[in-house]
Every structure is written in structure tokens, then in C-alpha cells.
Amino acid sequence: MQQPKQAKNAWRVLFLLFLANMFNFFDRTIPAIIIEPLRKEWDLSDFQLGLAGTVFTVVYALAGIQLGRMADIGSRRKIMGWGLAVWSGFTALTGAAGSFMSFLIIRMGVGVGEASYAPAANSMIGDLFPAHMRARAMGIFMLGLPVGLLLAYFTVGLMVTAFDSWRAPFFIAAVPGIILAIFIFRIKEPLRGSSEVAQASTEPVSNPVRKIFAVPTFWWLVLAGLAFNFASYACNTFMVPLLQRYFNLPLQQAAVATGLIVGVTGLIGLTLGGWITDKVHQRWARGRMLFGAISMLIAAAATAYALIAGQIEVSMFVGIFAIGWLFSYNFFTTTYTAMQDVIEPRLRGTAMALFFAALYLLGGGMGPLAVGLLSDYFSNAAQLAAGAEQMNEVFKAQGLHDAMLLIPLGLLVAMLALFCASRTFVADARKMEDGLRASASELVSR
């Protein structure tokens, strides 16, 4: 059977989707970089700092469920365009927050806007590129994550220093997002299911959620994503303050070092990982899932070693942790593309919304909160052990360092889930293809 071709405008649209994804992660990363100025201005605990991330991700997850369903039945370019305009506007408002409570409320608005993007974009990529090219396309799309992080970690500290205010980056970040929204509105959408081997039906699906949950691989991918997001959001939220407190780096140096850990590694991991994922998928039916599982195991081992080593040279810590994070990026090129292979086109927006809801409600939402809560506990324990009457920065540094061990634990759970997914993936992918062929035959016979 002839392989389906990619859409004529596929690469141009993918570039726009990449840019919007980049600003998505840039805007949501700013609070993680200005944590210490925020903590000192409003006298916040690590639990409260983690709560700021949790509030954002919970709203993001809940809003994403309905917006994901809208992506399956409505105009994806309009959903993404309006979402980009909304989250950029609320990003600007964040800079005007007068209290911690107003800061939390405004970040909820950012979460609603950003929730519109991922399900619609992932659904569109599935229609722009055939299955044998999706890992590379998804790798390029997800480059928006490390590029956005890298841009944020390398520039936000400079903005704070230049304007002597943690508020300035929020105002600046809103401008390019508004401009990009105009271009997103002008995208020509591909036909749903146009890149599949068999032409998919465009009729609405009854009981869509039940049909998605009937796919065993989907459950394992959700568990893997939950554990990975737990680790990822904990890392992104607290790495800058960890380097500031535990290794005594100033804000700008801590931000740049974090950019090396989570940004530069992503540029390499997603580009190379997407290519490797496609190769192993073409050679072995379970190759994609097994490659993801092995990558998570290496990531867990490297990040655990960097933390257990204690007060080592900061360059060694950054290097070892970065190696682990390099392999962790294979989560995206393996898991996201596997979702396209086991879920039919008419359900992909809804499936991605449900997937992200679990990832952010129970993963990304809980990661910063759990690390923040454990950090406060370990800080108090260090204070009691030292017999000190008052909390100080040394105890806070030790508490946060010890709490960060939850990160490799999350990566280890993700590894186990991806291994289990490898055992159901082949059957579920074949079932999806058979369903599309049956649907196509039914359409022809009418």
C-alpha cells in the first residue's frame, strides 16, 4: 500500500507551531527564574512557591480537557490563535501583581490560555505528517520546549538586572506572543486523518472518552507522563533556587547554568532523539517504547548521582545532571508519537487533552508542591538537628537539596511505565490501523 504523503504546507505550519510552543514555555518559565526575589519580597515558604506552580498547572489541566475536545470538532487555528493572545495578555498582567494572591489569580489566566495550545497543535501535526515522519516532526515541534527554556534562562536574569525588577520580563514577553497570534490565525488547516494509511471518517465519535480509555497503551503512557512531569516541573521550578542556595551562585549565573541543564540538552536530545526514535520504530515494533524506557533509566541514574554526591563542584553537578536531562527528552519523541499511533485521528485532540490533564493535575501540579513541602520539612529538620533558634539560608539550602531527590524517583517510575507500554503498544497500534481500514471500506461502500 502506498505511503501517505505529508501536507504541502506541513513544514511552514510546523515552524509556526514551533514558535508558538517556544513562547508557551518561555512565558511559563519566567516565575521559576525569579523565585528568590519573589520569595524575599513577599516572605514566602518553599511550599507557597511550589503552590504557585501547582495552581497554574491545575488550571491548565482542567481547562485543557474542554479545549482539547474543541480541537477535535472546531477550528484548531482559531483555538491556538485566541489562546496565544490570551496567555500573552495575562503574562503582561503578571508583572503588575501587587500581592502573592493576585499573582496566583493572574497565573490562572495564563494557564487557561496555554491550555488551548498543546491538544490542537498535536492534533494538527498528526494530520500534517504521516506516521513514519511524526517522531521527527514532533521532535522539531517540541524543540520549542528547550529553546523556550534556554531563551528564558539566558535572558530573564539579564532583564531583571537591567530594569532592577522581577516584573520587567513579564511585560517584555507578552509582545512577541501577540504578534505571533496573528500568523497562527492565517494557518491553512489540513483535513483530519489525511496523513493516515486509510482515510479516516470525519463523523463525530460517540462516547469518545470511553473509547480512548479502552486503549491499554494509553493508560501506561498517562502514568509515564504523570511521573515524568512530576520530575520535570519540580526540576524547572526549583533548579535556579537550588543553585543559588546550595552552590551560592548569583541569579544570572544560576539561570544560565539551569539553561544548560534543561535547555541545551533539549536541543540535542529532541533533534537526535526524534531521528533515533523513527529509526528504532522502523526496525522493531516495540523499539520506540523500549528506547524511551532505557532513556528514562539513564536519566534517573545520572540525576540521582548528581544529587547524592552532595557539595561537589558546581560544574560537575551541572554536567552530570545535564547528561541525565539529555536522555529525559526522549520522553517526548517516544510518548507523544506513540499516542498518535494508538489513537485514531478523530480522537487525538481529546486524547491529548486527557493525557495533559493527568500529566499536569497529578504530575506537573504535584511535583513543585511535593518538593516545596518536603523542602520546608527538611529545612526545619536541619534547623532542629543543629539546635538553632532561627531558620537561615543554610538550612533552606540543605532542605531543598534533599527534597530534589524526588526528581530521579519520578524518572524511575516513568521508565517502568514505558516498559509496560511496550508490551501493549503493538496490538493497540494494529487495532487502530484495522479500525481505520474498516472505516474507509464502509465509507467507500456507501
HUVEN-V462767 format. One record per backbone hydrogen bond with DSSP energy under -1.0 kcal/mol. CO is the residue of the C=O (numbers start at 1). NH is the residue of the N-H. If there is no record, write none. Layout:
[[CO;NH] [CO;NH]]
This chain:
[[7;10] [9;13] [10;14] [11;15] [12;16] [13;17] [14;18] [15;19] [16;20] [17;21] [18;22] [19;23] [20;24] [21;25] [22;26] [23;27] [24;28] [25;29] [26;30] [30;33] [30;34] [34;38] [35;39] [36;40] [37;41] [38;42] [39;44] [45;49] [46;50] [47;51] [48;52] [49;53] [50;54] [51;55] [52;56] [53;57] [54;58] [55;59] [56;60] [57;61] [58;62] [59;63] [60;64] [63;67] [64;68] [65;69] [66;70] [67;71] [70;74] [75;79] [76;80] [77;81] [78;82] [79;83] [80;84] [81;85] [82;86] [83;87] [84;88] [85;89] [86;90] [87;91] [88;92] [89;93] [90;94] [93;96] [94;97] [99;103] [100;104] [101;105] [102;106] [103;107] [104;108] [105;109] [106;110] [107;111] [108;112] [109;113] [110;114] [111;115] [113;116] [114;117] [117;121] [118;122] [119;123] [120;124] [121;125] [122;126] [124;128] [125;129] [128;7] [130;133] [133;137] [134;138] [135;139] [136;140] [137;141] [138;142] [141;144] [142;145] [143;147] [144;148] [145;149] [146;150] [147;151] [148;152] [149;153] [150;154] [151;155] [152;156] [155;159] [156;160] [157;161] [158;162] [159;163] [160;165] [167;170] [167;171] [168;172] [169;173] [174;178] [175;179] [176;180] [177;181] [180;184] [181;185] [184;187] [191;194] [193;196] [207;211] [208;212] [209;213] [212;215] [216;220] [217;221] [218;222] [219;223] [220;224] [221;225] [222;226] [223;227] [224;228] [225;229] [226;230] [227;231] [228;232] [229;233] [230;234] [231;235] [232;236] [233;237] [234;238] [235;239] [238;242] [239;243] [240;244] [241;245] [242;246] [243;249] [250;254] [251;255] [252;256] [253;257] [254;258] [255;259] [256;260] [257;261] [258;262] [259;263] [259;264] [263;267] [264;268] [265;269] [266;270] [268;272] [269;273] [270;274] [271;275] [272;276] [273;277] [274;278] [275;279] [276;280] [277;281] [278;282] [279;283] [280;284] [286;290] [287;291] [288;292] [289;293] [290;294] [291;295] [292;296] [293;297] [294;298] [295;299] [296;300] [297;301] [298;302] [299;303] [300;304] [301;305] [302;306] [303;307] [304;308] [305;309] [307;310] [310;312] [313;317] [314;318] [315;319] [316;320] [317;321] [318;322] [319;323] [320;324] [321;325] [322;326] [323;327] [324;328] [325;329] [327;330] [328;331] [329;332] [330;334] [331;335] [332;336] [334;338] [335;339] [336;340] [337;341] [338;342] [339;343] [344;347] [345;348] [347;351] [348;352] [349;353] [350;354] [351;355] [352;356] [353;357] [354;358] [355;359] [356;360] [357;361] [358;362] [359;364] [360;365] [363;367] [366;370] [367;371] [368;372] [369;373] [370;374] [371;375] [372;376] [373;377] [374;378] [375;379] [376;380] [377;381] [378;382] [379;383] [380;384] [381;385] [382;386] [383;388] [392;396] [393;397] [394;398] [395;399] [396;400] [397;401] [398;402] [399;403] [400;404] [402;405] [403;406] [404;407] [405;409] [406;410] [407;411] [408;412] [409;413] [410;414] [411;415] [412;416] [413;417] [414;418] [415;419] [416;420] [417;421] [418;422] [420;423] [421;424] [421;425] [424;428] [425;429] [426;430] [427;431] [428;432] [429;433] [430;434] [431;435] [432;436] [433;437] [434;438] [435;439] [436;440] [437;441] [438;442] [439;443] [440;444] [441;445]]
